[in-house]
């Protein structure tokens, strides 16, 4: 986290605070470029989903990547 630029840190904090945010609703267009860097670092993930049941087009969202592993998988012995 120390090696993030100012805009990357600001973007990460915004996503952390909101939980998920539509990429078009970012307050600063420089944050869109920071998302690609955060994604390459493995800190966030982007995904698409329908926002309305009547719209055909999916919208792109970004959220923090799940850092803990699921406990539902059994360990191999």
Secondary structure, DSSP 8 states (H G I E B T S, - for coil): -TT--HHHHHHHHHHHHHSEEEGGG-SSTHHHHHHHHHHHHTSEEEEEE-SSTT--S-EEEEEE---S--TTS----
